[in-house]
Amino acid sequence: MIDSMQDELNLYLLIEYLPGGELINRIRNTVFMSENDTRFYLAEIVLAIESLHRKGIMYRDLKPENILLDQ
């Protein structure tokens, strides 16, 4: 996250542009995802969660729609 702003009604989050889109789109557009690709994505997710937990952050809304990919 780069910055955040808030007005009376909304909270705005400014994040960097990630051209890979959401993981759910990659899953939907792939006829067959290889075991190696699956292991890669899962390993990256586990590393991200471990990093959050080390910082005392618990993430409760983990789903493919909430995972952003870069190139």
Predicted model as a PDB file, atoms N, CA, C, CB and O in Angstrom, pLDDT in the B-factor column:
MODEL        1                                                                  
ATOM      1  N   MET A   1       0.847  -1.171   0.000  1.00 85.00           N  
ATOM      2  CA  MET A   1       0.000   0.000   0.000  1.00 85.00           C  
ATOM      3  C   MET A   1       0.892   1.234   0.000  1.00 85.00           C  
ATOM      4  CB  MET A   1      -0.964  -0.002   1.218  1.00 85.00           C  
ATOM      5  O   MET A   1       1.852   1.335   0.764  1.00 85.00           O  
ATOM      6  N   ILE A   2       0.552   2.150  -0.864  1.00 94.00           N  
ATOM      7  CA  ILE A   2       1.325   3.376  -0.992  1.00 94.00           C  
ATOM      8  C   ILE A   2       0.788   4.453  -0.050  1.00 94.00           C  
ATOM      9  CB  ILE A   2       1.300   3.874  -2.443  1.00 94.00           C  
ATOM     10  O   ILE A   2       1.559   5.152   0.608  1.00 94.00           O  
ATOM     11  N   ASP A   3      -0.533   4.581   0.009  1.00 96.00           N  
ATOM     12  CA  ASP A   3      -1.134   5.630   0.832  1.00 96.00           C  
ATOM     13  C   ASP A   3      -2.588   5.274   1.103  1.00 96.00           C  
ATOM     14  CB  ASP A   3      -1.025   7.021   0.139  1.00 96.00           C  
ATOM     15  O   ASP A   3      -3.148   4.385   0.461  1.00 96.00           O  
ATOM     16  N   SER A   4      -3.187   5.963   2.043  1.00 96.00           N  
ATOM     17  CA  SER A   4      -4.615   5.823   2.300  1.00 96.00           C  
ATOM     18  C   SER A   4      -5.207   7.197   2.608  1.00 96.00           C  
ATOM     19  CB  SER A   4      -4.876   4.833   3.470  1.00 96.00           C  
ATOM     20  O   SER A   4      -4.533   8.074   3.149  1.00 96.00           O  
ATOM     21  N   MET A   5      -6.468   7.361   2.256  1.00 96.00           N  
ATOM     22  CA  MET A   5      -7.185   8.612   2.502  1.00 96.00           C  
ATOM     23  C   MET A   5      -8.589   8.260   2.960  1.00 96.00           C  
ATOM     24  CB  MET A   5      -7.218   9.523   1.223  1.00 96.00           C  
ATOM     25  O   MET A   5      -9.078   7.165   2.683  1.00 96.00           O  
ATOM     26  N   GLN A   6      -9.229   9.165   3.646  1.00 97.00           N  
ATOM     27  CA  GLN A   6     -10.573   8.907   4.137  1.00 97.00           C  
ATOM     28  C   GLN A   6     -11.388  10.185   4.106  1.00 97.00           C  
ATOM     29  CB  GLN A   6     -10.535   8.329   5.556  1.00 97.00           C  
ATOM     30  O   GLN A   6     -10.892  11.262   4.433  1.00 97.00           O  
ATOM     31  N   ASP A   7     -12.654  10.052   3.705  1.00 96.00           N  
ATOM     32  CA  ASP A   7     -13.594  11.162   3.842  1.00 96.00           C  
ATOM     33  C   ASP A   7     -14.714  10.688   4.765  1.00 96.00           C  
ATOM     34  CB  ASP A   7     -14.157  11.633   2.436  1.00 96.00           C  
ATOM     35  O   ASP A   7     -14.564   9.676   5.448  1.00 96.00           O  
ATOM     36  N   GLU A   8     -15.817  11.399   4.791  1.00 96.00           N  
ATOM     37  CA  GLU A   8     -16.895  11.061   5.718  1.00 96.00           C  
ATOM     38  C   GLU A   8     -17.523   9.703   5.427  1.00 96.00           C  
ATOM     39  CB  GLU A   8     -17.959  12.126   5.674  1.00 96.00           C  
ATOM     40  O   GLU A   8     -18.047   9.058   6.335  1.00 96.00           O  
ATOM     41  N   LEU A   9     -17.478   9.262   4.176  1.00 96.00           N  
ATOM     42  CA  LEU A   9     -18.170   8.040   3.776  1.00 96.00           C  
ATOM     43  C   LEU A   9     -17.258   6.880   3.386  1.00 96.00           C  
ATOM     44  CB  LEU A   9     -19.064   8.341   2.643  1.00 96.00           C  
ATOM     45  O   LEU A   9     -17.645   5.720   3.521  1.00 96.00           O  
ATOM     46  N   ASN A  10     -16.061   7.179   2.909  1.00 96.00           N  
ATOM     47  CA  ASN A  10     -15.243   6.136   2.302  1.00 96.00           C  
ATOM     48  C   ASN A  10     -13.803   6.152   2.802  1.00 96.00           C  
ATOM     49  CB  ASN A  10     -15.258   6.283   0.805  1.00 96.00           C  
ATOM     50  O   ASN A  10     -13.284   7.175   3.248  1.00 96.00           O  
ATOM     51  N   LEU A  11     -13.181   4.984   2.712  1.00 95.00           N  
ATOM     52  CA  LEU A  11     -11.755   4.836   2.945  1.00 95.00           C  
ATOM     53  C   LEU A  11     -11.134   4.455   1.604  1.00 95.00           C  
ATOM     54  CB  LEU A  11     -11.447   3.760   4.064  1.00 95.00           C  
ATOM     55  O   LEU A  11     -11.576   3.496   0.972  1.00 95.00           O  
ATOM     56  N   TYR A  12     -10.123   5.188   1.165  1.00 96.00           N  
ATOM     57  CA  TYR A  12      -9.478   4.961  -0.114  1.00 96.00           C  
ATOM     58  C   TYR A  12      -8.073   4.412   0.129  1.00 96.00           C  
ATOM     59  CB  TYR A  12      -9.429   6.268  -0.951  1.00 96.00           C  
ATOM     60  O   TYR A  12      -7.319   4.945   0.943  1.00 96.00           O  
ATOM     61  N   LEU A  13      -7.732   3.337  -0.589  1.00 93.00           N  
ATOM     62  CA  LEU A  13      -6.402   2.751  -0.493  1.00 93.00           C  
ATOM     63  C   LEU A  13      -5.707   2.908  -1.836  1.00 93.00           C  
ATOM     64  CB  LEU A  13      -6.473   1.255  -0.071  1.00 93.00           C  
ATOM     65  O   LEU A  13      -6.261   2.541  -2.873  1.00 93.00           O  
ATOM     66  N   LEU A  14      -4.516   3.443  -1.820  1.00 94.00           N  
ATOM     67  CA  LEU A  14      -3.725   3.610  -3.031  1.00 94.00           C  
ATOM     68  C   LEU A  14      -2.654   2.518  -3.038  1.00 94.00           C  
ATOM     69  CB  LEU A  14      -3.084   5.047  -3.108  1.00 94.00           C  
ATOM     70  O   LEU A  14      -1.759   2.497  -2.193  1.00 94.00           O  
ATOM     71  N   ILE A  15      -2.770   1.609  -4.019  1.00 89.00           N  
ATOM     72  CA  ILE A  15      -1.804   0.523  -4.130  1.00 89.00           C  
ATOM     73  C   ILE A  15      -1.134   0.596  -5.494  1.00 89.00           C  
ATOM     74  CB  ILE A  15      -2.486  -0.857  -3.921  1.00 89.00           C  
ATOM     75  O   ILE A  15      -1.653   1.216  -6.422  1.00 89.00           O  
ATOM     76  N   GLU A  16       0.025  -0.044  -5.606  1.00 88.00           N  
ATOM     77  CA  GLU A  16       0.713  -0.031  -6.894  1.00 88.00           C  
ATOM     78  C   GLU A  16      -0.066  -0.851  -7.914  1.00 88.00           C  
ATOM     79  CB  GLU A  16       2.148  -0.574  -6.752  1.00 88.00           C  
ATOM     80  O   GLU A  16      -0.818  -1.757  -7.556  1.00 88.00           O  
ATOM     81  N   TYR A  17       0.123  -0.525  -9.177  1.00 89.00           N  
ATOM     82  CA  TYR A  17      -0.537  -1.232 -10.266  1.00 89.00           C  
ATOM     83  C   TYR A  17       0.085  -2.609 -10.423  1.00 89.00           C  
ATOM     84  CB  TYR A  17      -0.440  -0.434 -11.586  1.00 89.00           C  
ATOM     85  O   TYR A  17       1.305  -2.726 -10.545  1.00 89.00           O  
ATOM     86  N   LEU A  18      -0.729  -3.646 -10.422  1.00 86.00           N  
ATOM     87  CA  LEU A  18      -0.262  -5.011 -10.607  1.00 86.00           C  
ATOM     88  C   LEU A  18      -0.920  -5.576 -11.862  1.00 86.00           C  
ATOM     89  CB  LEU A  18      -0.579  -5.893  -9.356  1.00 86.00           C  
ATOM     90  O   LEU A  18      -2.086  -5.971 -11.828  1.00 86.00           O  
ATOM     91  N   PRO A  19      -0.181  -5.614 -12.968  1.00 90.00           N  
ATOM     92  CA  PRO A  19      -0.770  -5.976 -14.253  1.00 90.00           C  
ATOM     93  C   PRO A  19      -1.202  -7.436 -14.367  1.00 90.00           C  
ATOM     94  CB  PRO A  19       0.198  -5.676 -15.331  1.00 90.00           C  
ATOM     95  O   PRO A  19      -1.855  -7.798 -15.345  1.00 90.00           O  
ATOM     96  N   GLY A  20      -0.861  -8.280 -13.402  1.00 89.00           N  
ATOM     97  CA  GLY A  20      -1.257  -9.681 -13.475  1.00 89.00           C  
ATOM     98  C   GLY A  20      -2.703  -9.927 -13.099  1.00 89.00           C  
ATOM     99  O   GLY A  20      -3.236 -11.006 -13.360  1.00 89.00           O  
ATOM    100  N   GLY A  21      -3.343  -8.950 -12.492  1.00 90.00           N  
ATOM    101  CA  GLY A  21      -4.744  -9.097 -12.099  1.00 90.00           C  
ATOM    102  C   GLY A  21      -4.911  -9.962 -10.860  1.00 90.00           C  
ATOM    103  O   GLY A  21      -3.999 -10.093 -10.044  1.00 90.00           O  
ATOM    104  N   GLU A  22      -6.078 -10.537 -10.739  1.00 92.00           N  
ATOM    105  CA  GLU A  22      -6.411 -11.364  -9.578  1.00 92.00           C  
ATOM    106  C   GLU A  22      -6.140 -12.834  -9.879  1.00 92.00           C  
ATOM    107  CB  GLU A  22      -7.888 -11.164  -9.172  1.00 92.00           C  
ATOM    108  O   GLU A  22      -6.235 -13.266 -11.028  1.00 92.00           O  
ATOM    109  N   LEU A  23      -5.807 -13.589  -8.857  1.00 93.00           N  
ATOM    110  CA  LEU A  23      -5.545 -15.017  -9.028  1.00 93.00           C  
ATOM    111  C   LEU A  23      -6.760 -15.748  -9.580  1.00 93.00           C  
ATOM    112  CB  LEU A  23      -5.127 -15.637  -7.704  1.00 93.00           C  
ATOM    113  O   LEU A  23      -6.604 -16.688 -10.360  1.00 93.00           O  
ATOM    114  N   ILE A  24      -7.951 -15.344  -9.200  1.00 94.00           N  
ATOM    115  CA  ILE A  24      -9.162 -16.018  -9.673  1.00 94.00           C  
ATOM    116  C   ILE A  24      -9.263 -15.962 -11.200  1.00 94.00           C  
ATOM    117  CB  ILE A  24     -10.411 -15.382  -9.036  1.00 94.00           C  
ATOM    118  O   ILE A  24      -9.718 -16.920 -11.825  1.00 94.00           O  
ATOM    119  N   ASN A  25      -8.843 -14.847 -11.801  1.00 92.00           N  
ATOM    120  CA  ASN A  25      -8.884 -14.739 -13.265  1.00 92.00           C  
ATOM    121  C   ASN A  25      -7.889 -15.688 -13.910  1.00 92.00           C  
ATOM    122  CB  ASN A  25      -8.595 -13.302 -13.708  1.00 92.00           C  
ATOM    123  O   ASN A  25      -8.184 -16.269 -14.954  1.00 92.00           O  
ATOM    124  N   ARG A  26      -6.720 -15.857 -13.312  1.00 91.00           N  
ATOM    125  CA  ARG A  26      -5.731 -16.797 -13.833  1.00 91.00           C  
ATOM    126  C   ARG A  26      -6.283 -18.221 -13.761  1.00 91.00           C  
ATOM    127  CB  ARG A  26      -4.398 -16.687 -13.044  1.00 91.00           C  
ATOM    128  O   ARG A  26      -6.104 -19.009 -14.690  1.00 91.00           O  
ATOM    129  N   ILE A  27      -6.948 -18.544 -12.664  1.00 90.00           N  
ATOM    130  CA  ILE A  27      -7.532 -19.883 -12.505  1.00 90.00           C  
ATOM    131  C   ILE A  27      -8.641 -20.110 -13.533  1.00 90.00           C  
ATOM    132  CB  ILE A  27      -8.086 -20.068 -11.072  1.00 90.00           C  
ATOM    133  O   ILE A  27      -8.690 -21.160 -14.174  1.00 90.00           O  
ATOM    134  N   ARG A  28      -9.518 -19.142 -13.686  1.00 92.00           N  
ATOM    135  CA  ARG A  28     -10.650 -19.278 -14.623  1.00 92.00           C  
ATOM    136  C   ARG A  28     -10.199 -19.358 -16.076  1.00 92.00           C  
ATOM    137  CB  ARG A  28     -11.609 -18.109 -14.458  1.00 92.00           C  
ATOM    138  O   ARG A  28     -10.834 -20.042 -16.878  1.00 92.00           O  
ATOM    139  N   ASN A  29      -9.120 -18.674 -16.429  1.00 91.00           N  
ATOM    140  CA  ASN A  29      -8.663 -18.625 -17.816  1.00 91.00           C  
ATOM    141  C   ASN A  29      -7.690 -19.743 -18.175  1.00 91.00           C  
ATOM    142  CB  ASN A  29      -8.015 -17.301 -18.084  1.00 91.00           C  
ATOM    143  O   ASN A  29      -7.245 -19.838 -19.319  1.00 91.00           O  
ATOM    144  N   THR A  30      -7.365 -20.578 -17.215  1.00 90.00           N  
ATOM    145  CA  THR A  30      -6.436 -21.672 -17.455  1.00 90.00           C  
ATOM    146  C   THR A  30      -7.220 -22.972 -17.508  1.00 90.00           C  
ATOM    147  CB  THR A  30      -5.336 -21.730 -16.360  1.00 90.00           C  
ATOM    148  O   THR A  30      -7.907 -23.334 -16.554  1.00 90.00           O  
ATOM    149  N   VAL A  31      -7.111 -23.671 -18.635  1.00 87.00           N  
ATOM    150  CA  VAL A  31      -7.815 -24.952 -18.784  1.00 87.00           C  
ATOM    151  C   VAL A  31      -7.232 -25.964 -17.808  1.00 87.00           C  
ATOM    152  CB  VAL A  31      -7.716 -25.482 -20.246  1.00 87.00           C  
ATOM    153  O   VAL A  31      -7.973 -26.679 -17.133  1.00 87.00           O  
ATOM    154  N   PHE A  32      -5.904 -26.025 -17.734  1.00 91.00           N  
ATOM    155  CA  PHE A  32      -5.240 -26.952 -16.832  1.00 91.00           C  
ATOM    156  C   PHE A  32      -4.041 -26.248 -16.232  1.00 91.00           C  
ATOM    157  CB  PHE A  32      -4.817 -28.256 -17.563  1.00 91.00           C  
ATOM    158  O   PHE A  32      -3.148 -25.818 -16.961  1.00 91.00           O  
ATOM    159  N   MET A  33      -4.007 -26.124 -14.906  1.00 89.00           N  
ATOM    160  CA  MET A  33      -2.872 -25.512 -14.231  1.00 89.00           C  
ATOM    161  C   MET A  33      -1.940 -26.634 -13.791  1.00 89.00           C  
ATOM    162  CB  MET A  33      -3.329 -24.634 -13.012  1.00 89.00           C  
ATOM    163  O   MET A  33      -2.363 -27.575 -13.119  1.00 89.00           O  
ATOM    164  N   SER A  34      -0.693 -26.531 -14.167  1.00 93.00           N  
ATOM    165  CA  SER A  34       0.263 -27.592 -13.847  1.00 93.00           C  
ATOM    166  C   SER A  34       0.494 -27.678 -12.340  1.00 93.00           C  
ATOM    167  CB  SER A  34       1.598 -27.352 -14.575  1.00 93.00           C  
ATOM    168  O   SER A  34       0.212 -26.738 -11.596  1.00 93.00           O  
ATOM    169  N   GLU A  35       1.002 -28.805 -11.920  1.00 95.00           N  
ATOM    170  CA  GLU A  35       1.316 -28.995 -10.504  1.00 95.00           C  
ATOM    171  C   GLU A  35       2.391 -28.016 -10.061  1.00 95.00           C  
ATOM    172  CB  GLU A  35       1.768 -30.438 -10.238  1.00 95.00           C  
ATOM    173  O   GLU A  35       2.344 -27.507  -8.941  1.00 95.00           O  
ATOM    174  N   ASN A  36       3.360 -27.748 -10.930  1.00 96.00           N  
ATOM    175  CA  ASN A  36       4.412 -26.782 -10.584  1.00 96.00           C  
ATOM    176  C   ASN A  36       3.851 -25.377 -10.397  1.00 96.00           C  
ATOM    177  CB  ASN A  36       5.491 -26.766 -11.665  1.00 96.00           C  
ATOM    178  O   ASN A  36       4.239 -24.677  -9.461  1.00 96.00           O  
ATOM    179  N   ASP A  37       2.944 -24.956 -11.276  1.00 92.00           N  
ATOM    180  CA  ASP A  37       2.319 -23.638 -11.122  1.00 92.00           C  
ATOM    181  C   ASP A  37       1.515 -23.568  -9.829  1.00 92.00           C  
ATOM    182  CB  ASP A  37       1.412 -23.325 -12.327  1.00 92.00           C  
ATOM    183  O   ASP A  37       1.570 -22.576  -9.102  1.00 92.00           O  
ATOM    184  N   THR A  38       0.772 -24.627  -9.555  1.00 93.00           N  
ATOM    185  CA  THR A  38      -0.027 -24.668  -8.327  1.00 93.00           C  
ATOM    186  C   THR A  38       0.864 -24.576  -7.100  1.00 93.00           C  
ATOM    187  CB  THR A  38      -0.867 -25.952  -8.270  1.00 93.00           C  
ATOM    188  O   THR A  38       0.561 -23.831  -6.168  1.00 93.00           O  
ATOM    189  N   ARG A  39       1.952 -25.321  -7.093  1.00 96.00           N  
ATOM    190  CA  ARG A  39       2.897 -25.273  -5.961  1.00 96.00           C  
ATOM    191  C   ARG A  39       3.502 -23.881  -5.810  1.00 96.00           C  
ATOM    192  CB  ARG A  39       4.019 -26.313  -6.150  1.00 96.00           C  
ATOM    193  O   ARG A  39       3.677 -23.393  -4.693  1.00 96.00           O  
ATOM    194  N   PHE A  40       3.818 -23.247  -6.934  1.00 95.00           N  
ATOM    195  CA  PHE A  40       4.396 -21.900  -6.889  1.00 95.00           C  
ATOM    196  C   PHE A  40       3.429 -20.918  -6.232  1.00 95.00           C  
ATOM    197  CB  PHE A  40       4.757 -21.419  -8.308  1.00 95.00           C  
ATOM    198  O   PHE A  40       3.806 -20.204  -5.302  1.00 95.00           O  
ATOM    199  N   TYR A  41       2.194 -20.879  -6.707  1.00 93.00           N  
ATOM    200  CA  TYR A  41       1.217 -19.943  -6.143  1.00 93.00           C  
ATOM    201  C   TYR A  41       0.962 -20.224  -4.667  1.00 93.00           C  
ATOM    202  CB  TYR A  41      -0.097 -20.015  -6.920  1.00 93.00           C  
ATOM    203  O   TYR A  41       0.879 -19.294  -3.865  1.00 93.00           O  
ATOM    204  N   LEU A  42       0.839 -21.493  -4.303  1.00 95.00           N  
ATOM    205  CA  LEU A  42       0.603 -21.845  -2.911  1.00 95.00           C  
ATOM    206  C   LEU A  42       1.784 -21.442  -2.030  1.00 95.00           C  
ATOM    207  CB  LEU A  42       0.339 -23.341  -2.784  1.00 95.00           C  
ATOM    208  O   LEU A  42       1.588 -20.922  -0.932  1.00 95.00           O  
ATOM    209  N   ALA A  43       3.001 -21.678  -2.502  1.00 97.00           N  
ATOM    210  CA  ALA A  43       4.183 -21.298  -1.726  1.00 97.00           C  
ATOM    211  C   ALA A  43       4.243 -19.783  -1.518  1.00 97.00           C  
ATOM    212  CB  ALA A  43       5.461 -21.786  -2.427  1.00 97.00           C  
ATOM    213  O   ALA A  43       4.585 -19.322  -0.429  1.00 97.00           O  
ATOM    214  N   GLU A  44       3.914 -19.014  -2.547  1.00 94.00           N  
ATOM    215  CA  GLU A  44       3.921 -17.560  -2.421  1.00 94.00           C  
ATOM    216  C   GLU A  44       2.868 -17.082  -1.415  1.00 94.00           C  
ATOM    217  CB  GLU A  44       3.677 -16.911  -3.788  1.00 94.00           C  
ATOM    218  O   GLU A  44       3.113 -16.153  -0.645  1.00 94.00           O  
ATOM    219  N   ILE A  45       1.707 -17.717  -1.429  1.00 94.00           N  
ATOM    220  CA  ILE A  45       0.641 -17.358  -0.487  1.00 94.00           C  
ATOM    221  C   ILE A  45       1.079 -17.665   0.945  1.00 94.00           C  
ATOM    222  CB  ILE A  45      -0.669 -18.118  -0.824  1.00 94.00           C  
ATOM    223  O   ILE A  45       0.875 -16.855   1.849  1.00 94.00           O  
ATOM    224  N   VAL A  46       1.677 -18.830   1.145  1.00 95.00           N  
ATOM    225  CA  VAL A  46       2.149 -19.205   2.488  1.00 95.00           C  
ATOM    226  C   VAL A  46       3.207 -18.227   2.968  1.00 95.00           C  
ATOM    227  CB  VAL A  46       2.716 -20.643   2.490  1.00 95.00           C  
ATOM    228  O   VAL A  46       3.169 -17.813   4.127  1.00 95.00           O  
ATOM    229  N   LEU A  47       4.150 -17.843   2.115  1.00 96.00           N  
ATOM    230  CA  LEU A  47       5.170 -16.868   2.506  1.00 96.00           C  
ATOM    231  C   LEU A  47       4.553 -15.524   2.890  1.00 96.00           C  
ATOM    232  CB  LEU A  47       6.171 -16.672   1.371  1.00 96.00           C  
ATOM    233  O   LEU A  47       4.984 -14.891   3.854  1.00 96.00           O  
ATOM    234  N   ALA A  48       3.549 -15.093   2.134  1.00 92.00           N  
ATOM    235  CA  ALA A  48       2.888 -13.821   2.442  1.00 92.00           C  
ATOM    236  C   ALA A  48       2.180 -13.887   3.791  1.00 92.00           C  
ATOM    237  CB  ALA A  48       1.884 -13.456   1.337  1.00 92.00           C  
ATOM    238  O   ALA A  48       2.259 -12.948   4.584  1.00 92.00           O  
ATOM    239  N   ILE A  49       1.492 -14.988   4.049  1.00 93.00           N  
ATOM    240  CA  ILE A  49       0.784 -15.134   5.332  1.00 93.00           C  
ATOM    241  C   ILE A  49       1.776 -15.203   6.484  1.00 93.00           C  
ATOM    242  CB  ILE A  49      -0.107 -16.396   5.324  1.00 93.00           C  
ATOM    243  O   ILE A  49       1.551 -14.595   7.531  1.00 93.00           O  
ATOM    244  N   GLU A  50       2.869 -15.936   6.304  1.00 95.00           N  
ATOM    245  CA  GLU A  50       3.900 -15.995   7.348  1.00 95.00           C  
ATOM    246  C   GLU A  50       4.444 -14.605   7.652  1.00 95.00           C  
ATOM    247  CB  GLU A  50       5.047 -16.928   6.922  1.00 95.00           C  
ATOM    248  O   GLU A  50       4.653 -14.261   8.815  1.00 95.00           O  
ATOM    249  N   SER A  51       4.672 -13.806   6.617  1.00 95.00           N  
ATOM    250  CA  SER A  51       5.178 -12.450   6.809  1.00 95.00           C  
ATOM    251  C   SER A  51       4.183 -11.600   7.597  1.00 95.00           C  
ATOM    252  CB  SER A  51       5.476 -11.796   5.454  1.00 95.00           C  
ATOM    253  O   SER A  51       4.569 -10.861   8.503  1.00 95.00           O  
ATOM    254  N   LEU A  52       2.911 -11.707   7.249  1.00 92.00           N  
ATOM    255  CA  LEU A  52       1.885 -10.966   7.993  1.00 92.00           C  
ATOM    256  C   LEU A  52       1.839 -11.401   9.451  1.00 92.00           C  
ATOM    257  CB  LEU A  52       0.508 -11.161   7.346  1.00 92.00           C  
ATOM    258  O   LEU A  52       1.747 -10.559  10.344  1.00 92.00           O  
ATOM    259  N   HIS A  53       1.901 -12.697   9.703  1.00 94.00           N  
ATOM    260  CA  HIS A  53       1.816 -13.209  11.075  1.00 94.00           C  
ATOM    261  C   HIS A  53       3.019 -12.764  11.904  1.00 94.00           C  
ATOM    262  CB  HIS A  53       1.721 -14.744  11.070  1.00 94.00           C  
ATOM    263  O   HIS A  53       2.873 -12.464  13.089  1.00 94.00           O  
ATOM    264  N   ARG A  54       4.202 -12.717  11.299  1.00 96.00           N  
ATOM    265  CA  ARG A  54       5.388 -12.233  12.023  1.00 96.00           C  
ATOM    266  C   ARG A  54       5.210 -10.781  12.460  1.00 96.00           C  
ATOM    267  CB  ARG A  54       6.647 -12.366  11.145  1.00 96.00           C  
ATOM    268  O   ARG A  54       5.793 -10.352  13.456  1.00 96.00           O  
ATOM    269  N   LYS A  55       4.410 -10.031  11.717  1.00 94.00           N  
ATOM    270  CA  LYS A  55       4.159  -8.629  12.056  1.00 94.00           C  
ATOM    271  C   LYS A  55       2.932  -8.467  12.956  1.00 94.00           C  
ATOM    272  CB  LYS A  55       3.977  -7.811  10.784  1.00 94.00           C  
ATOM    273  O   LYS A  55       2.519  -7.346  13.253  1.00 94.00           O  
ATOM    274  N   GLY A  56       2.355  -9.588  13.385  1.00 94.00           N  
ATOM    275  CA  GLY A  56       1.193  -9.528  14.268  1.00 94.00           C  
ATOM    276  C   GLY A  56      -0.108  -9.237  13.539  1.00 94.00           C  
ATOM    277  O   GLY A  56      -1.073  -8.786  14.156  1.00 94.00           O  
ATOM    278  N   ILE A  57      -0.148  -9.487  12.243  1.00 91.00           N  
ATOM    279  CA  ILE A  57      -1.338  -9.223  11.443  1.00 91.00           C  
ATOM    280  C   ILE A  57      -1.987 -10.549  11.090  1.00 91.00           C  
ATOM    281  CB  ILE A  57      -0.989  -8.414  10.160  1.00 91.00           C  
ATOM    282  O   ILE A  57      -1.322 -11.466  10.608  1.00 91.00           O  
ATOM    283  N   MET A  58      -3.281 -10.648  11.329  1.00 89.00           N  
ATOM    284  CA  MET A  58      -4.018 -11.849  10.962  1.00 89.00           C  
ATOM    285  C   MET A  58      -4.935 -11.505   9.798  1.00 89.00           C  
ATOM    286  CB  MET A  58      -4.828 -12.414  12.172  1.00 89.00           C  
ATOM    287  O   MET A  58      -5.697 -10.541   9.869  1.00 89.00           O  
ATOM    288  N   TYR A  59      -4.867 -12.284   8.737  1.00 84.00           N  
ATOM    289  CA  TYR A  59      -5.674 -12.024   7.546  1.00 84.00           C  
ATOM    290  C   TYR A  59      -6.797 -13.044   7.482  1.00 84.00           C  
ATOM    291  CB  TYR A  59      -4.807 -12.075   6.255  1.00 84.00           C  
ATOM    292  O   TYR A  59      -6.537 -14.247   7.465  1.00 84.00           O  
ATOM    293  N   ARG A  60      -8.051 -12.580   7.445  1.00 86.00           N  
ATOM    294  CA  ARG A  60      -9.196 -13.483   7.541  1.00 86.00           C  
ATOM    295  C   ARG A  60      -9.957 -13.680   6.238  1.00 86.00           C  
ATOM    296  CB  ARG A  60     -10.132 -12.977   8.568  1.00 86.00           C  
ATOM    297  O   ARG A  60     -10.848 -14.528   6.186  1.00 86.00           O  
ATOM    298  N   ASP A  61      -9.649 -12.949   5.208  1.00 89.00           N  
ATOM    299  CA  ASP A  61     -10.460 -13.005   3.990  1.00 89.00           C  
ATOM    300  C   ASP A  61      -9.633 -13.528   2.816  1.00 89.00           C  
ATOM    301  CB  ASP A  61     -11.034 -11.613   3.659  1.00 89.00           C  
ATOM    302  O   ASP A  61      -9.602 -12.924   1.743  1.00 89.00           O  
ATOM    303  N   LEU A  62      -8.968 -14.658   3.038  1.00 91.00           N  
ATOM    304  CA  LEU A  62      -8.116 -15.221   1.998  1.00 91.00           C  
ATOM    305  C   LEU A  62      -8.956 -15.991   0.993  1.00 91.00           C  
ATOM    306  CB  LEU A  62      -7.041 -16.134   2.608  1.00 91.00           C  
ATOM    307  O   LEU A  62      -9.591 -16.991   1.329  1.00 91.00           O  
ATOM    308  N   LYS A  63      -8.952 -15.509  -0.245  1.00 93.00           N  
ATOM    309  CA  LYS A  63      -9.638 -16.173  -1.349  1.00 93.00           C  
ATOM    310  C   LYS A  63      -9.007 -15.679  -2.639  1.00 93.00           C  
ATOM    311  CB  LYS A  63     -11.186 -15.896  -1.326  1.00 93.00           C  
ATOM    312  O   LYS A  63      -8.414 -14.600  -2.660  1.00 93.00           O  
ATOM    313  N   PRO A  64      -9.123 -16.451  -3.718  1.00 92.00           N  
ATOM    314  CA  PRO A  64      -8.455 -16.078  -4.971  1.00 92.00           C  
ATOM    315  C   PRO A  64      -8.816 -14.679  -5.478  1.00 92.00           C  
ATOM    316  CB  PRO A  64      -8.792 -17.083  -6.033  1.00 92.00           C  
ATOM    317  O   PRO A  64      -8.005 -14.043  -6.151  1.00 92.00           O  
ATOM    318  N   GLU A  65     -10.012 -14.195  -5.166  1.00 93.00           N  
ATOM    319  CA  GLU A  65     -10.409 -12.858  -5.605  1.00 93.00           C  
ATOM    320  C   GLU A  65      -9.610 -11.764  -4.927  1.00 93.00           C  
ATOM    321  CB  GLU A  65     -11.874 -12.643  -5.347  1.00 93.00           C  
ATOM    322  O   GLU A  65      -9.552 -10.643  -5.432  1.00 93.00           O  
ATOM    323  N   ASN A  66      -8.992 -12.064  -3.789  1.00 91.00           N  
ATOM    324  CA  ASN A  66      -8.255 -11.069  -3.022  1.00 91.00           C  
ATOM    325  C   ASN A  66      -6.751 -11.202  -3.163  1.00 91.00           C  
ATOM    326  CB  ASN A  66      -8.627 -11.165  -1.582  1.00 91.00           C  
ATOM    327  O   ASN A  66      -6.000 -10.537  -2.450  1.00 91.00           O  
ATOM    328  N   ILE A  67      -6.305 -12.049  -4.070  1.00 92.00           N  
ATOM    329  CA  ILE A  67      -4.869 -12.230  -4.279  1.00 92.00           C  
ATOM    330  C   ILE A  67      -4.506 -11.597  -5.620  1.00 92.00           C  
ATOM    331  CB  ILE A  67      -4.468 -13.755  -4.241  1.00 92.00           C  
ATOM    332  O   ILE A  67      -4.984 -12.022  -6.672  1.00 92.00           O  
ATOM    333  N   LEU A  68      -3.649 -10.567  -5.563  1.00 90.00           N  
ATOM    334  CA  LEU A  68      -3.231  -9.848  -6.767  1.00 90.00           C  
ATOM    335  C   LEU A  68      -1.888 -10.363  -7.244  1.00 90.00           C  
ATOM    336  CB  LEU A  68      -3.158  -8.335  -6.505  1.00 90.00           C  
ATOM    337  O   LEU A  68      -1.013 -10.682  -6.438  1.00 90.00           O  
ATOM    338  N   LEU A  69      -1.726 -10.445  -8.561  1.00 90.00           N  
ATOM    339  CA  LEU A  69      -0.497 -10.955  -9.158  1.00 90.00           C  
ATOM    340  C   LEU A  69       0.217  -9.861  -9.939  1.00 90.00           C  
ATOM    341  CB  LEU A  69      -0.798 -12.148 -10.070  1.00 90.00           C  
ATOM    342  O   LEU A  69      -0.414  -8.998 -10.549  1.00 90.00           O  
ATOM    343  N   ASP A  70       1.542  -9.914  -9.908  1.00 88.00           N  
ATOM    344  CA  ASP A  70       2.290  -9.022 -10.785  1.00 88.00           C  
ATOM    345  C   ASP A  70       2.598  -9.786 -12.070  1.00 88.00           C  
ATOM    346  CB  ASP A  70       3.606  -8.503 -10.096  1.00 88.00           C  
ATOM    347  O   ASP A  70       2.067 -10.875 -12.285  1.00 88.00           O  
ATOM    348  N   GLN A  71       3.439  -9.230 -12.913  1.00 83.00           N  
ATOM    349  CA  GLN A  71       3.740  -9.882 -14.193  1.00 83.00           C  
ATOM    350  C   GLN A  71       4.409 -11.194 -13.949  1.00 83.00           C  
ATOM    351  CB  GLN A  71       4.618  -9.001 -15.076  1.00 83.00           C  
ATOM    352  O   GLN A  71       4.745 -11.901 -14.899  1.00 83.00           O  
TER     353      GLN A  71                                                      
ENDMDL                                                                          
END                                                                             
